[in-house]
Amino acid sequence: MPRAAPARKAAAGGTARNGRGRAAPERSSRAPARARGTWRWLRWVVLLTIWGGVALGAVLLFLIWDLPRTDIALSATRRPGVTLEAADGRIIANSGDVHGQVVRLRDLPRHLPAAVIAIEDRRFRSHLGIDPIGLARAAWVNWSSGRVVQGGSTLTQQLAKNLFLTPERSLRRKAQEAVLALWLEWQFSKDELLEIYLNRVYLGGGAYGVDAAARLFFGVPATRVTLWQAAVLAGLPQAPSRLNPRVAPDAAAGRAVEVLDAMAETGFLTRQQAALAVEHIQIPPRPSRAAGWFADWVMDDLADRFPGNADLVLRTTLDPRIQAVVESRLDALLAGPGARANATQGAVVVMEAATGNVRAMAGGRDFRSSQFNRATQARRQPGSVFKPFVFLGAMERGASPDDLVSDAPINLGGWSPGNGEWRMRGEITLEEALAHSVNTAAVRVLQRAGGPREAAAVARRFGLAGPFPNDATLALGTGEVTLMELTAAYAAFANAGLRPVPRGLASARADGRPVPIAPAAATRATTPEQAARMRAMLQAVVARGTGRAAQPPGARPLAGKTGTTQDFRDAWFVGLVPGAGPGLVIGVWLGNDDGAPMARVTGGSLPARLVREIAAGLGGDARAAAGG
């Protein structure tokens, strides 16, 4: 019994001994094994770390090897383009992409960036470029609805995609987007990222950036957009083409309501403010395509006037209000009385007499169906609308409006012009002969002016290029002119004898920098005294002659001249509309592209009526456009 106690003690102590009384080597054998296991795990950790780094590097290399240079992409990500603005700043046309001015966050109304953040990325200020919470929320919503309803991309990811990547849909491109988003967040502050986004995001209609879109869709710079306009702009990045306010105004308005609701949910607006903004949503009507003729005319020689590849923003002379009046009156006339009289086409030019600024232009009935500009490209016989240059030539040689001329029949080598419904009186004054467009008297006046060569020379001084025949038929307008040439020529009668050069550009900016545009100087076509005498004679045409239908009731007396060609193929009226300064000139042509005769349409009928309706429709705008 006494011997057993040590044994139990030894056993209790946990140390076994062998038969010789030595301790068993259990502890020493376990230590190396444990050490070998530790080293084995360390070796795997090191290997996994090395190979993991290699794999991660390979993945990163795979993602970034074909990425564009970020410095180049940030400095030049858009194609050069041309933007045409109306006289009031509204965008009327563009070639290439539409670019507005670069806007600073501090200059924008607070509701514009707030609207973008509310609908696109509410956690923009807190995430690091990738938003796991947003991704999880989008995944849950999409899974719950059974279709893709929300995207998980942050605003920074969208910016990375817009700046650097193609629209390709793939996992690799999505991973590249995430890498670039992290790089952008590291490179720029949140305000800088938001500012870049607002200036670069595509918003439909060729517009890049909020300023271009605000000008295109609302006619105002981004610094002046209202709350509901900001909501419309903020809603566009989701689907710029489908939500384009010009193409789908109802869809754009519906998306704006969603943006306003999101702004209320984020606390930027109260529910009452959001509801009030919804009531004010009113998408502007889509601008007419008829201004396309004006745009084509203005952009015809831009390559020569503005060499290089800078983005051009060109402020034009077009007045949208006058343009709208011209389009509506021309369309109504051609659809009604014009259709009954087989007049299928027309052209109108409205010009400031003092400057040559073209305020409105319609080169035909529908720009979408025909881009041929009948105001600038069609050369037609002017008929009696050419006679003022014949009569002026005679007066410059000493004749007076009160001088008498015979209206009797005349025969020149077998050619004998008729006088239509005019009843012969024997002797009439030059003023009366012009007022009633008496052909036989006009031929005799041509002879007093020195013949057809001298009359053609007078016409060329007024900018009419011809060609002109070298015979007496020139007195009846058998040469060829364009409506634009005639309108500018008549402007000299209102502008003290100075003929302005037709002008469509008022100012220009290239890459945001002003570019000087030197307007062509007006040329002296005749003396102020002779211009005043001719203007008085043209007033007689409207007061008591063939142009009576052009006078609007209750308005100041108009001046102008009618013109009708053989077989009623062309009908003209060019009128001088009084206003501040020399006023406006309205030129009208009606006819058919194939030269088919109209049903007895004269210059004193439908064209004079159209001038009257345009002048009446302008009202105060005519005085404002003429410098009032």
C-alpha positions in Angstrom: 0.0 0.0 0.0 2.7 2.5 0.8 4.4 1.9 -2.6 1.2 2.6 -4.6 0.9 6.2 -3.5 3.8 7.5 -5.5 2.6 5.8 -8.5 -0.9 7.4 -8.2 0.8 10.7 -7.6 2.9 10.3 -10.7 -0.2 9.4 -12.6 -2.0 12.4 -11.2 0.9 14.6 -12.1 0.4 13.5 -15.7 4.0 12.2 -16.2 4.4 8.6 -17.3 7.6 6.9 -16.5 9.1 3.8 -18.1 10.3 0.7 -16.3 13.6 2.3 -15.7 12.1 5.2 -13.8 12.6 7.7 -16.7 9.8 10.1 -17.9 8.2 9.1 -21.2 9.1 11.4 -24.2 5.5 12.4 -24.9 6.0 16.2 -24.6 9.1 16.3 -26.7 7.4 14.4 -29.6 4.3 16.6 -29.6 6.3 19.9 -29.8 8.0 19.2 -33.1 4.7 18.0 -34.6 2.9 21.1 -33.5 5.7 23.3 -34.9 5.6 21.4 -38.2 1.9 22.1 -38.4 2.3 25.8 -37.7 5.0 26.1 -40.4 2.8 24.2 -42.8 -0.1 26.7 -42.2 2.3 29.7 -42.5 3.6 28.3 -45.7 0.1 28.0 -47.1 -0.8 31.5 -46.0 2.3 32.9 -47.6 1.7 30.9 -50.8 -2.0 31.9 -50.9 -1.1 35.5 -50.3 1.5 35.5 -53.1 -0.7 33.6 -55.6 -3.7 35.6 -54.5 -1.8 38.8 -55.2 -0.6 37.4 -58.5 -4.2 36.5 -59.4 -5.5 39.9 -58.3 -2.8 41.6 -60.3 -3.7 39.5 -63.3 -7.4 40.3 -62.9 -6.6 44.0 -62.5 -4.3 43.8 -65.6 -7.1 42.1 -67.5 -9.5 44.9 -66.5 -7.2 47.9 -67.1 -4.9 46.9 -70.0 -7.3 48.4 -72.6 -8.7 51.3 -70.5 -8.4 54.7 -72.2 -5.9 57.3 -70.8 -7.8 59.1 -68.1 -6.2 62.4 -68.7 -7.2 62.4 -72.4 -10.7 61.2 -71.6 -11.3 63.9 -69.1 -10.0 66.6 -71.4 -11.7 65.6 -74.6 -14.7 63.2 -74.5 -17.1 64.8 -77.0 -17.2 65.4 -80.7 -16.9 69.0 -82.0 -20.3 70.3 -83.0 -22.2 73.4 -84.1 -25.1 74.7 -82.1 -27.4 77.4 -83.6 -29.3 79.6 -81.2 -32.2 81.9 -82.1 -31.9 85.6 -81.3 -33.4 84.9 -77.8 -30.9 82.1 -77.0 -33.2 79.1 -77.7 -31.4 76.3 -79.6 -33.0 75.9 -83.1 -30.6 73.4 -84.7 -27.4 71.6 -84.1 -24.9 69.7 -86.1 -23.1 66.9 -84.2 -23.4 67.1 -80.4 -25.0 70.0 -78.6 -22.7 71.7 -76.0 -23.7 74.3 -73.6 -21.4 76.4 -71.4 -19.4 74.8 -68.6 -21.3 75.4 -65.4 -20.0 75.6 -61.9 -21.8 74.0 -59.0 -21.9 77.2 -57.1 -23.7 79.0 -59.9 -26.5 76.4 -60.3 -29.8 76.6 -58.4 -29.6 74.2 -55.4 -32.6 72.2 -56.7 -30.8 71.0 -59.8 -27.9 69.0 -58.2 -30.3 68.0 -55.5 -32.7 66.5 -58.0 -29.9 64.6 -59.7 -28.7 63.1 -56.4 -32.2 62.3 -55.2 -33.1 60.2 -58.3 -29.7 58.8 -59.3 -27.7 58.3 -56.1 -29.0 59.3 -52.7 -25.9 58.0 -50.9 -23.6 59.8 -53.2 -22.1 61.9 -50.4 -21.3 58.9 -48.2 -20.1 56.0 -50.4 -16.6 55.6 -51.9 -17.7 55.2 -55.5 -19.3 51.8 -55.1 -22.4 51.4 -52.9 -23.0 47.9 -51.6 -26.2 49.0 -49.9 -27.5 50.4 -53.1 -26.5 47.3 -55.0 -28.3 45.1 -52.4 -31.4 47.3 -52.6 -31.5 47.2 -56.4 -31.0 43.4 -56.4 -33.9 42.9 -54.0 -36.2 45.3 -55.9 -35.4 43.6 -59.2 -35.8 40.1 -57.7 -39.1 41.1 -56.1 -40.6 42.6 -59.3 -39.2 39.9 -61.6 -37.6 42.4 -63.9 -34.9 45.0 -63.9 -36.5 48.0 -62.2 -33.5 49.7 -60.5 -29.8 49.9 -61.3 -27.2 49.7 -58.6 -24.7 52.0 -60.3 -23.6 55.0 -58.3 -23.4 58.4 -59.8 -19.6 58.0 -59.9 -19.9 54.7 -61.8 -22.2 56.4 -64.3 -19.6 59.1 -64.7 -16.9 56.6 -65.2 -19.0 54.8 -67.9 -19.8 58.1 -69.6 -16.2 59.4 -69.5 -14.2 56.3 -70.3 -16.2 53.3 -71.4 -18.4 52.1 -74.3 -22.1 51.1 -73.8 -21.1 47.4 -74.0 -22.9 45.3 -71.5 -20.6 42.7 -69.9 -19.2 41.7 -66.5 -15.8 42.9 -67.5 -17.0 46.3 -68.5 -19.0 46.5 -65.2 -15.8 45.6 -63.3 -13.8 48.2 -65.2 -16.5 50.7 -64.3 -16.0 49.9 -60.6 -12.3 50.3 -60.9 -12.6 53.6 -62.6 -15.2 54.8 -60.1 -12.8 54.1 -57.2 -10.0 56.0 -59.1 -12.3 59.0 -59.7 -13.3 59.1 -56.0 -9.6 59.1 -55.1 -8.8 61.7 -57.7 -11.6 64.2 -57.1 -13.8 65.6 -54.4 -17.5 64.9 -54.3 -18.3 68.4 -55.5 -15.9 68.1 -58.4 -17.4 64.7 -59.4 -20.9 66.2 -59.3 -19.8 69.2 -61.4 -18.1 67.0 -64.0 -21.2 64.8 -64.2 -23.5 67.7 -64.7 -21.4 69.1 -67.5 -20.8 65.7 -69.3 -23.9 63.6 -68.8 -25.9 62.9 -72.0 -29.5 64.1 -71.8 -30.9 63.4 -75.2 -31.4 65.3 -78.4 -27.6 65.5 -78.9 -27.3 67.5 -75.7 -24.3 66.9 -73.4 -24.5 68.5 -70.0 -27.3 70.3 -68.1 -26.6 73.7 -69.7 -27.0 72.4 -73.3 -30.1 70.4 -72.4 -31.7 73.4 -70.6 -31.1 75.6 -73.6 -32.3 72.9 -76.0 -35.5 71.9 -74.2 -36.5 75.1 -72.3 -34.6 77.9 -74.0 -32.8 79.0 -70.8 -29.3 78.4 -69.3 -28.9 75.8 -66.6 -28.4 78.6 -64.1 -32.0 79.7 -64.5 -33.9 76.5 -64.6 -37.0 76.2 -62.3 -37.7 73.4 -59.9 -39.9 71.4 -62.3 -37.4 72.0 -65.2 -34.6 70.7 -63.0 -36.7 67.6 -62.3 -37.2 67.0 -66.0 -33.4 67.3 -66.6 -32.6 65.0 -63.7 -34.9 62.3 -65.0 -33.4 62.1 -68.4 -30.2 60.1 -67.7 -32.3 56.9 -67.2 -33.4 56.9 -70.8 -32.4 60.0 -72.7 -34.1 59.0 -76.0 -37.3 57.6 -74.6 -37.8 60.5 -72.2 -36.7 63.3 -74.6 -39.2 66.1 -73.9 -39.4 67.0 -77.5 -40.2 63.5 -78.6 -42.2 62.2 -75.6 -43.4 65.2 -73.5 -45.8 63.0 -71.5 -43.1 60.5 -70.6 -40.7 63.3 -69.6 -43.3 64.9 -67.4 -44.1 61.6 -65.7 -40.5 61.0 -65.0 -40.2 64.5 -63.5 -43.0 63.6 -61.1 -40.9 60.7 -59.9 -37.9 62.9 -59.4 -40.0 65.4 -57.4 -41.3 62.6 -55.2 -37.7 61.4 -54.7 -36.7 64.9 -53.6 -39.5 64.9 -51.1 -38.4 61.5 -49.7 -34.8 62.8 -49.2 -36.2 65.9 -47.4 -35.0 68.5 -49.8 -38.7 69.4 -50.5 -41.8 69.1 -48.6 -44.7 67.1 -50.1 -46.6 70.3 -50.6 -43.7 71.9 -52.5 -43.3 68.8 -54.7 -47.1 68.8 -55.4 -46.9 72.5 -56.3 -44.0 71.9 -58.7 -46.0 69.1 -60.4 -48.8 71.5 -61.2 -46.3 73.8 -62.9 -44.9 71.2 -65.3 -45.5 72.4 -68.8 -43.2 70.9 -71.5 -42.7 73.5 -74.3 -44.1 72.6 -77.7 -41.7 71.0 -80.1 -40.1 73.7 -82.3 -41.0 73.6 -85.9 -38.7 71.9 -88.4 -39.3 74.8 -90.8 -36.4 76.7 -89.3 -34.3 74.0 -90.9 -34.1 76.0 -94.1 -32.7 79.0 -92.1 -30.2 76.7 -90.3 -29.0 75.2 -93.6 -28.5 78.6 -95.0 -26.5 79.9 -92.0 -24.3 76.8 -91.9 -23.6 76.7 -95.6 -20.2 78.4 -95.4 -19.2 77.7 -91.8 -16.1 75.7 -92.8 -14.7 78.8 -94.5 -15.7 81.3 -91.9 -14.7 79.2 -88.9 -11.8 76.9 -89.8 -10.7 74.3 -87.2 -12.5 71.8 -85.1 -13.7 73.9 -82.1 -17.2 73.6 -80.8 -19.2 76.5 -82.2 -22.1 78.1 -80.6 -23.7 80.6 -83.0 -26.3 83.1 -82.0 -28.4 83.8 -85.1 -30.8 86.6 -86.1 -33.8 84.3 -86.2 -36.8 85.5 -84.2 -38.8 82.4 -83.1 -42.0 84.5 -82.7 -41.8 85.9 -86.2 -40.8 82.5 -87.5 -43.9 80.9 -85.9 -46.2 83.5 -87.5 -44.7 83.0 -90.9 -45.0 79.2 -90.7 -48.5 79.2 -89.5 -49.8 81.7 -92.0 -48.0 80.1 -95.0 -49.3 76.6 -94.0 -52.9 77.9 -93.6 -52.9 79.7 -96.9 -51.4 76.8 -98.9 -53.8 74.3 -97.2 -56.9 76.5 -97.9 -57.1 78.9 -100.8 -53.7 77.8 -102.2 -54.9 74.2 -102.6 -58.0 75.4 -104.4 -55.8 77.5 -106.8 -53.2 74.8 -107.4 -50.5 76.6 -105.5 -48.6 73.8 -103.7 -45.4 75.7 -102.6 -44.4 79.0 -101.2 -41.4 80.8 -99.6 -41.2 83.7 -97.2 -38.3 85.9 -96.0 -38.7 88.5 -93.3 -35.7 90.9 -93.0 -34.7 94.0 -91.1 -34.3 96.7 -93.7 -31.5 98.5 -91.8 -29.2 95.6 -91.0 -30.2 92.7 -93.4 -30.8 90.5 -90.3 -33.1 87.7 -91.5 -35.7 87.4 -88.8 -37.7 84.5 -90.4 -37.4 82.2 -93.4 -39.6 79.5 -94.8 -38.1 77.8 -97.8 -41.1 75.8 -98.6 -44.2 74.2 -97.1 -42.6 71.3 -95.1 -38.9 71.0 -94.4 -39.3 67.3 -93.6 -40.6 66.4 -97.1 -38.3 68.8 -99.0 -35.1 70.5 -97.8 -34.8 72.5 -101.1 -34.8 76.2 -100.1 -37.1 78.1 -102.4 -36.1 81.4 -100.8 -32.4 81.2 -101.5 -31.9 78.4 -104.2 -34.8 78.8 -106.6 -34.1 81.3 -109.4 -37.4 82.4 -110.9 -38.8 85.1 -113.2 -39.9 88.0 -110.9 -42.5 89.5 -113.2 -43.7 93.0 -112.3 -42.0 92.9 -108.9 -38.9 93.8 -111.0 -40.4 97.0 -112.4 -39.3 99.4 -109.6 -35.7 99.0 -110.8 -36.8 100.0 -114.3 -38.7 103.0 -113.1 -35.8 104.0 -110.8 -33.4 103.9 -113.7 -35.6 106.4 -115.6 -35.9 108.7 -112.5 -32.1 108.6 -112.1 -32.0 109.9 -115.7 -34.2 112.8 -114.8 -37.8 111.5 -114.9 -40.2 112.3 -112.1 -43.1 110.2 -110.6 -45.5 112.8 -111.9 -44.2 112.6 -115.5 -46.7 111.2 -118.0 -46.3 108.0 -120.0 -48.6 106.4 -122.6 -50.4 103.2 -121.8 -51.4 102.6 -125.4 -50.5 99.3 -127.1 -46.9 99.0 -128.3 -45.3 96.7 -130.8 -41.6 96.0 -130.9 -40.5 93.7 -133.6 -43.7 91.7 -133.5 -43.8 91.5 -129.7 -46.7 93.4 -128.2 -47.2 93.1 -124.4 -50.7 93.1 -123.0 -52.1 95.0 -120.0 -54.5 92.4 -118.6 -57.6 94.0 -117.2 -56.3 97.5 -117.3 -58.4 99.8 -119.4 -56.4 102.2 -121.5 -56.4 105.9 -120.5 -53.9 107.3 -122.9 -51.6 109.2 -120.6 -50.9 108.3 -117.0 -48.2 109.3 -114.5 -45.2 107.1 -113.8 -46.5 106.6 -110.3 -49.9 105.4 -111.6 -48.2 103.2 -114.2 -46.2 101.4 -111.4 -49.2 101.3 -109.0 -51.4 99.5 -111.5 -48.5 97.6 -113.1 -49.3 98.7 -116.6 -47.0 96.7 -119.0 -47.0 98.9 -122.1 -46.2 101.9 -119.9 -43.3 100.0 -118.3 -41.8 99.2 -121.7 -41.8 102.9 -122.5 -40.2 103.7 -119.1 -37.5 101.1 -119.9 -36.7 103.1 -123.0 -36.4 106.2 -121.0 -34.1 104.4 -118.6 -31.6 103.7 -121.4 -32.8 100.3 -122.5 -32.4 96.8 -121.0 -28.6 97.0 -120.4 -29.0 100.1 -118.2 -32.0 98.7 -116.4 -30.0 95.4 -115.7 -27.1 97.5 -114.4 -29.5 99.2 -111.9 -30.8 95.8 -110.8 -27.2 94.6 -110.2 -26.5 97.6 -108.0 -29.3 96.4 -105.8 -27.8 92.9 -105.6 -29.9 91.1 -108.3 -27.4 88.8 -110.1 -29.6 87.8 -113.0 -29.3 86.6 -115.7 -31.2 89.3 -117.5 -32.3 89.3 -121.1 -31.0 92.1 -123.4 -34.4 93.0 -124.8 -37.6 94.9 -123.9 -39.1 91.9 -122.1 -36.9 92.8 -119.1 -39.4 95.6 -118.3 -41.9 92.8 -117.4 -39.4 90.9 -115.3 -38.2 88.1 -117.5 -34.8 87.8 -115.8 -34.1 85.4 -112.9 -33.9 86.2 -109.2 -34.2 84.6 -105.8 -36.6 85.7 -103.2 -33.7 86.5 -100.8 -32.1 88.8 -103.4 -35.4 90.6 -104.0 -36.1 91.1 -100.3 -32.6 92.6 -99.7 -33.0 94.8 -102.9 -36.3 96.2 -101.6 -34.7 96.9 -98.2 -32.6 99.6 -99.9 -35.8 101.5 -100.7 -36.6 101.6 -97.0 -33.0 102.1 -95.9 -32.2 105.4 -97.6 -30.7 103.7 -100.7 -28.3 101.5 -98.7 -28.7 97.8 -99.6 -27.9 95.5 -96.6 -26.2 92.1 -97.1 -28.6 89.4 -95.9 -27.3 88.2 -92.5 -28.1 85.2 -90.4 -25.3 85.3 -87.7 -25.2 87.8 -84.9 -22.4 86.4 -82.7 -20.2 83.3 -82.3 -18.3 81.4 -79.6 -15.6 78.8 -80.4 -14.9 76.5 -77.4 -16.6 79.2 -75.2 -14.5 82.1 -76.4 -16.1 84.9 -78.4 -15.2 85.1 -82.1 -15.6 88.4 -83.8 -18.1 88.5 -86.7 -17.7 91.6 -88.9 -21.1 92.3 -90.6 -20.7 93.1 -94.3 -21.2 96.8 -94.9 -24.3 97.9 -96.7 -23.7 99.2 -100.2 -25.0 102.4 -101.8 -27.6 101.3 -104.4 -29.1 104.8 -105.0 -29.4 108.2 -103.3 -31.6 108.8 -100.3 -33.8 111.1 -102.4 -34.4 108.5 -105.1 -35.1 105.8 -102.5 -37.7 108.1 -100.8 -39.4 108.8 -104.2 -39.5 105.1 -104.9 -40.9 104.3 -101.5 -43.7 106.8 -102.0 -44.5 105.1 -105.3 -44.6 101.7 -103.7 -47.0 103.1 -101.1 -49.3 104.0 -103.9 -49.2 100.4 -105.1 -50.7 99.3 -101.8 -52.9 102.3 -101.3 -54.7 102.3 -104.7 -53.0 99.8 -107.0 -52.5 96.1 -107.4 -51.3 95.6 -103.9 -54.4 96.8 -102.0 -54.9 93.3 -100.5 -51.6 93.7 -98.5 -52.7 96.5 -96.2 -53.7 95.4 -92.7 -56.7 97.2 -91.4 -55.9 100.0 -89.0 -52.1 99.7 -89.5 -49.7 102.3 -90.8 -49.5 102.3 -94.7 -47.5 99.5 -96.2 -45.5 99.9 -99.4 -44.7 97.1 -101.8 -45.0 95.6 -105.3 -46.8 92.7 -106.9 -45.4 90.4 -109.5 -47.0 87.7 -111.7 -45.3 85.7 -114.5 -46.7 84.3 -117.7 -49.5 81.7 -117.3 -49.6 82.4 -113.6 -46.5 80.3 -112.9 -45.1 82.6 -110.3 -46.8 85.1 -108.0 -44.8 87.6 -105.8 -45.2 90.3 -103.3 -42.4 92.2 -101.6 -43.7 94.6 -98.9 -42.1 97.3 -96.7 -43.6 97.1 -93.2 -43.2 100.3 -91.2 -41.7 100.2 -87.8 -39.0 101.8 -85.7 -36.3 102.9 -88.2 -36.6 101.5 -91.7 -38.8 98.7 -90.6 -39.1 95.2 -92.0 -39.2 93.8 -95.5 -41.4 90.8 -96.2 -40.9 88.8 -99.4 -43.3 86.2 -100.6 -43.3 83.8 -103.5 -46.0 81.3 -104.4 -46.0 78.7 -107.2 -45.2 75.1 -108.0 -41.8 73.3 -108.2 -42.5 72.0 -111.6 -43.6 75.3 -113.0 -47.2 74.2 -113.4 -49.6 77.2 -113.8 -51.8 78.2 -110.8 -55.4 79.1 -111.2 -55.1 82.8 -111.9 -53.1 83.5 -108.8 -51.6 87.0 -109.1 -49.1 88.8 -106.9 -52.0 91.0 -105.8 -54.1 88.1 -104.6 -52.7 85.3 -102.4 -49.1 86.7 -101.9 -50.4 90.2 -101.0 -52.9 88.5 -98.6 -50.1 86.5 -97.0 -48.0 89.6 -96.4 -51.0 91.3 -94.8 -51.6 88.3 -92.5 -48.0 88.1 -91.5 -47.8 91.8 -90.8 -51.0 91.7 -88.8 -49.7 88.6 -86.9 -46.5 90.3 -86.0 -48.1 93.4 -84.4 -45.7 94.8 -81.9 -43.1 92.2 -82.8 -42.6 93.9 -86.2 -41.6 97.1 -84.4 -39.4 95.2 -81.9 -37.7 93.2 -84.6 -37.0 96.4 -86.6 -35.2 98.0 -83.7 -38.1 99.3 -81.6 
